[in-house]
Every structure is written in structure tokens, then in C-alpha cells.
Amino acid sequence: MSALLDGDRSGASRMAGVSLTEYFLIDRARWLWRFRLDQMAADPGRARWMVRQAVVGDKGLVVGHAGFHGPPDEAGTVEIGYSIAPDFRRRGYARSTLIELLGRAAGEPAVTTVRATISPDNVASLATISGFGFVEVGEQWDEEDGLELVFEVPARRVPPA
């Protein structure tokens, strides 16, 4: 993340072991790297929950990034986040990424609930979570993203294939 913040995509790719695309250098991504690095500096134990590359197949095609917003809170809730690069959208990669995140959450004993927060205008993400058992439980205002709908699903629910 530090290399990406410095604009060093090739160095970041070497460290990650996969070829990162320009998508990892856009303003929104750079904001995320800065935010997550600050979180990890404050609490290094958060690192294993943070954002990772979304990689497809044995050739290591990087289609975006995904992860959790942090470790489970005191109630056992984790919030997921994922972003697929525009060139790879509408190919099922977001759905596959969601399945991976749900599977990882289900494998963590401390996690009881998975949360997704989505802008009411983000039709693609709303469609992505449909069919996974998410239930709308409210809404919130996010300083960065504005109005978001809040959805939750039990962590032990087996995701569809």
C-alpha cells in the first residue's frame, strides 16, 4: 500500500507477487490505501482483516481489491468491502469475490454477522448481494460515500456456488 501511495505500481506488484493494474493508483484507491495504513499503524492486529487483491485463476489476473473494514466488533460483526476494476465488471467477479469474503468470515469463530453497506444508487452492488441472504437492517450516513443502506447476513450461512 505504501508503494502504491508513492505511485510505484511495479514495486507494489513485485511485493504483492501479482501484476497490479492502474486501477490500484486511482484517487479512490489511494484514499483507501492511506486510510487502511493509518488503521494498521494504530492497531497492527487489524492487518489480516484489511484489503487484498482480488485475483482470478492460476495466471494471477488481478480484477480488483476486497477485504474487511477491520476485525469483528464486540458483537462479532465484520463489514465487507470490494471493488472490481471497470474493465472486469459484469463478468461475475464481484459475485466470486463476495463468495470468498463470506467463506472467510464463516471460517472465523469470532465472526457472527457479515455487513455490507451500499449506496442506494449502486444497482450493481445491490444486485451482487441479492441471493446471498442479506437483509436490509437500516441506513447510515458515511462521510466519504454519503447515504448507505445497511445489510447483514449470518456469518455461518453457506454461500451459493
KEKE-3310 file (N, C-alpha, C; in steps of 0.2 Angstrom, whole numbers, plus 5000, padded with zeros to 4 digits):
npx = (5004:5010:5019:5011:5004:5015:5015:5022:5019:5025:5034:5025:5018:5028:5031:5018:5017:5010:5003:4999:4986:4983:4971:4974:4980:4971:4962:4953:4957:4969:4965:4960:4971:4979:4970:4968:4982:4984:4975:4981:4993:4989:4984:4991:4986:4975:4979:4978:4964:4962:4961:4964:4971:4960:4961:4961:4961:4974:4984:4985:4977:4973:4958:4953:4950:4948:4941:4940:4933:4939:4943:4932:4919:4913:4901:4903:4903:4908:4912:4911:4920:4922:4929:4928:4938:4934:4936:4934:4921:4904:4906:4905:4914:4913:4903:4910:4920:4913:4908:4920:4924:4913:4915:4927:4924:4915:4923:4929:4929:4926:4917:4901:4891:4890:4892:4886:4887:4879:4877:4861:4860:4869:4867:4873:4880:4870:4863:4873:4874:4861:4852:4861:4856:4856:4849:4841:4844:4844:4850:4863:4874:4888:4903:4912:4906:4892:4874:4870:4864:4861:4865:4864:4870:4869:4885:4888:4880:4879:4887:4879:4884)
npy = (4994:5006:5008:5009:5021:5029:5029:5019:5007:4996:4992:4989:4979:4969:4966:4961:4950:4949:4956:4972:4983:4999:5003:5002:5014:5024:5039:5036:5023:5026:5034:5024:5016:5024:5027:5013:5010:5019:5014:5002:5006:5011:5000:4986:4973:4973:4971:4958:4958:4967:4975:4966:4960:4956:4941:4931:4915:4904:4911:4923:4934:4950:4958:4967:4974:4968:4965:4966:4979:4979:4970:4959:4967:4970:4963:4953:4957:4959:4970:4970:4974:4978:4980:4981:4982:4993:4987:4974:4972:4966:4952:4943:4943:4951:4944:4932:4936:4941:4928:4923:4931:4930:4916:4916:4924:4915:4905:4910:4910:4920:4928:4933:4939:4946:4961:4973:4988:4999:5011:5018:5020:5012:5001:4989:4983:4981:4971:4962:4957:4951:4937:4931:4930:4942:4955:4970:4981:4994:5011:5022:5037:5040:5048:5049:5042:5046:5043:5027:5010:4998:4981:4964:4948:4931:4925:4911:4906:4896:4901:4903:4893)
npz = (5000:5004:4993:4983:4986:4984:4971:4964:4955:4949:4959:4970:4964:4962:4976:4980:4972:4961:4945:4947:4942:4934:4940:4954:4957:4956:4962:4972:4976:4981:4992:5000:5002:5010:5021:5026:5029:5040:5049:5052:5057:5069:5075:5073:5073:5065:5052:5045:5042:5033:5016:5001:4986:4973:4965:4951:4944:4939:4933:4939:4937:4941:4947:4955:4971:4988:5004:5022:5033:5045:5060:5068:5077:5094:5094:5085:5072:5055:5042:5025:5010:4993:4977:4960:4945:4932:4919:4921:4926:4926:4924:4933:4943:4955:4962:4964:4972:4983:4987:4991:5002:5011:5014:5020:5031:5037:5041:5052:5069:5078:5071:5069:5061:5045:5037:5024:5017:5006:4993:4989:4976:4969:4959:4954:4965:4974:4967:4966:4980:4981:4984:4992:5005:5012:5023:5023:5036:5040:5038:5035:5037:5028:5029:5018:5008:5008:5009:5014:5012:5024:5026:5032:5035:5043:5048:5047:5037:5022:5007:4991:4977)
capx = (5000:5014:5022:5005:5004:5021:5014:5026:5015:5029:5037:5020:5017:5033:5029:5012:5018:5005:5004:4993:4984:4982:4966:4976:4983:4966:4962:4948:4961:4974:4962:4959:4977:4981:4965:4970:4988:4983:4972:4986:4998:4986:4982:4994:4982:4970:4982:4975:4957:4962:4961:4969:4970:4955:4965:4957:4964:4981:4989:4985:4974:4970:4952:4951:4953:4942:4943:4935:4934:4943:4942:4925:4917:4912:4895:4905:4901:4913:4910:4915:4921:4925:4929:4931:4940:4929:4937:4932:4914:4899:4909:4904:4920:4911:4900:4915:4924:4908:4908:4926:4923:4908:4918:4932:4920:4912:4929:4932:4925:4923:4913:4894:4887:4893:4888:4888:4884:4879:4874:4855:4861:4874:4862:4877:4882:4864:4862:4878:4872:4855:4853:4865:4853:4857:4843:4842:4843:4844:4854:4868:4877:4895:4906:4915:4901:4885:4869:4871:4859:4865:4863:4868:4868:4873:4891:4888:4876:4883:4885:4878:4890)
capy = (5000:5012:5009:5012:5028:5033:5029:5014:5001:4990:4989:4986:4972:4964:4964:4958:4944:4949:4962:4976:4987:5006:5004:5002:5020:5029:5043:5032:5018:5029:5036:5018:5013:5029:5025:5007:5010:5023:5010:4997:5009:5012:4993:4981:4967:4973:4969:4952:4959:4973:4974:4962:4960:4950:4938:4926:4910:4902:4916:4928:4940:4955:4961:4972:4973:4966:4963:4968:4985:4978:4964:4959:4971:4966:4959:4948:4959:4962:4973:4968:4979:4975:4985:4977:4987:4994:4983:4967:4972:4962:4946:4938:4943:4954:4939:4927:4940:4941:4922:4922:4935:4926:4910:4918:4926:4909:4901:4914:4908:4926:4932:4930:4943:4950:4968:4976:4995:5000:5017:5016:5021:5007:4995:4983:4980:4979:4965:4957:4954:4948:4929:4928:4931:4949:4958:4977:4982:5001:5015:5026:5042:5039:5055:5048:5039:5048:5038:5020:5005:4993:4974:4959:4941:4927:4923:4904:4904:4894:4905:4899:4891)
capz = (5000:5004:4987:4978:4988:4981:4963:4962:4954:4948:4965:4973:4960:4965:4983:4980:4968:4955:4942:4948:4936:4935:4945:4961:4958:4955:4968:4977:4979:4985:4998:5004:5005:5016:5027:5029:5033:5046:5054:5054:5061:5076:5078:5068:5073:5060:5045:5042:5040:5028:5009:4997:4979:4970:4960:4947:4940:4940:4930:4944:4935:4947:4944:4959:4978:4993:5011:5028:5035:5051:5063:5071:5083:5100:5093:5080:5065:5051:5036:5019:5005:4987:4971:4954:4940:4926:4913:4923:4928:4923:4922:4939:4948:4961:4965:4966:4977:4988:4990:4995:5008:5015:5016:5025:5038:5040:5044:5058:5075:5081:5067:5069:5056:5039:5035:5018:5016:4999:4991:4986:4968:4967:4957:4953:4971:4976:4963:4968:4986:4981:4983:4997:5011:5016:5025:5025:5043:5041:5034:5038:5033:5028:5027:5012:5002:5008:5011:5013:5015:5028:5025:5036:5035:5047:5045:5045:5031:5017:5001:4985:4972)
cpx = (5004:5017:5017:5004:5009:5020:5019:5022:5019:5032:5031:5018:5022:5032:5023:5012:5013:5005:4997:4992:4984:4976:4968:4979:4977:4965:4958:4953:4966:4972:4962:4965:4980:4976:4967:4977:4988:4980:4977:4991:4995:4985:4985:4990:4977:4972:4979:4968:4957:4962:4966:4967:4964:4959:4961:4962:4971:4986:4989:4982:4970:4964:4950:4954:4947:4945:4937:4937:4938:4941:4934:4924:4915:4906:4897:4904:4907:4909:4914:4915:4925:4925:4932:4932:4935:4930:4935:4925:4910:4901:4908:4910:4918:4907:4905:4919:4919:4908:4914:4926:4919:4911:4923:4929:4917:4917:4932:4927:4922:4918:4906:4889:4892:4889:4891:4884:4885:4875:4867:4855:4866:4870:4867:4878:4876:4862:4867:4876:4865:4856:4857:4862:4854:4850:4845:4840:4843:4848:4858:4871:4885:4899:4910:4910:4894:4881:4871:4866:4863:4862:4867:4865:4872:4879:4892:4884:4880:4882:4884:4884:4890)
cpy = (5006:5013:5012:5019:5033:5033:5024:5007:4995:4987:4986:4979:4967:4962:4960:4951:4943:4955:4966:4981:4995:5008:5005:5009:5026:5033:5039:5026:5021:5032:5030:5016:5018:5027:5019:5007:5014:5018:5004:4999:5010:5005:4988:4974:4967:4971:4963:4953:4964:4970:4970:4962:4954:4947:4932:4921:4909:4907:4922:4935:4944:4959:4966:4971:4971:4965:4965:4975:4985:4971:4964:4963:4967:4962:4953:4950:4961:4965:4972:4974:4976:4980:4981:4983:4987:4989:4975:4966:4968:4955:4941:4939:4946:4948:4934:4930:4940:4934:4920:4925:4932:4920:4911:4920:4920:4905:4905:4913:4915:4930:4929:4933:4946:4956:4970:4983:4997:5007:5014:5016:5016:5000:4989:4980:4978:4972:4960:4953:4950:4941:4926:4929:4937:4952:4965:4978:4990:5005:5019:5032:5041:5046:5055:5046:5042:5043:5031:5015:5000:4986:4970:4952:4937:4925:4915:4901:4902:4898:4900:4898:4896)
cpz = (5000:4997:4982:4980:4985:4973:4960:4961:4953:4954:4970:4970:4962:4972:4984:4976:4962:4952:4943:4943:4939:4940:4952:4962:4957:4962:4974:4980:4983:4992:5003:5006:5011:5022:5030:5032:5039:5051:5056:5058:5068:5079:5073:5068:5068:5053:5042:5040:5034:5021:5006:4990:4977:4964:4957:4943:4942:4937:4934:4941:4940:4944:4949:4966:4983:5000:5016:5030:5042:5054:5066:5077:5089:5099:5088:5073:5062:5045:5030:5014:4999:4981:4965:4949:4935:4921:4915:4926:4924:4920:4928:4944:4955:4965:4968:4972:4983:4991:4994:5002:5013:5018:5021:5032:5041:5044:5051:5064:5078:5077:5067:5063:5051:5037:5028:5018:5009:4998:4988:4978:4965:4965:4956:4959:4974:4973:4965:4975:4986:4980:4988:5004:5015:5017:5026:5032:5045:5036:5038:5034:5034:5025:5020:5006:5003:5011:5009:5016:5019:5028:5029:5034:5040:5044:5043:5040:5025:5010:4996:4981:4966)
residu = (MET:SER:ALA:LEU:LEU:ASP:GLY:ASP:ARG:SER:GLY:ALA:SER:ARG:MET:ALA:GLY:VAL:SER:LEU:THR:GLU:TYR:PHE:LEU:ILE:ASP:ARG:ALA:ARG:TRP:LEU:TRP:ARG:PHE:ARG:LEU:ASP:GLN:MET:ALA:ALA:ASP:PRO:GLY:ARG:ALA:ARG:TRP:MET:VAL:ARG:GLN:ALA:VAL:VAL:GLY:ASP:LYS:GLY:LEU:VAL:VAL:GLY:HIS:ALA:GLY:PHE:HIS:GLY:PRO:PRO:ASP:GLU:ALA:GLY:THR:VAL:GLU:ILE:GLY:TYR:SER:ILE:ALA:PRO:ASP:PHE:ARG:ARG:ARG:GLY:TYR:ALA:ARG:SER:THR:LEU:ILE:GLU:LEU:LEU:GLY:ARG:ALA:ALA:GLY:GLU:PRO:ALA:VAL:THR:THR:VAL:ARG:ALA:THR:ILE:SER:PRO:ASP:ASN:VAL:ALA:SER:LEU:ALA:THR:ILE:SER:GLY:PHE:GLY:PHE:VAL:GLU:VAL:GLY:GLU:GLN:TRP:ASP:GLU:GLU:ASP:GLY:LEU:GLU:LEU:VAL:PHE:GLU:VAL:PRO:ALA:ARG:ARG:VAL:PRO:PRO:ALA)
# end
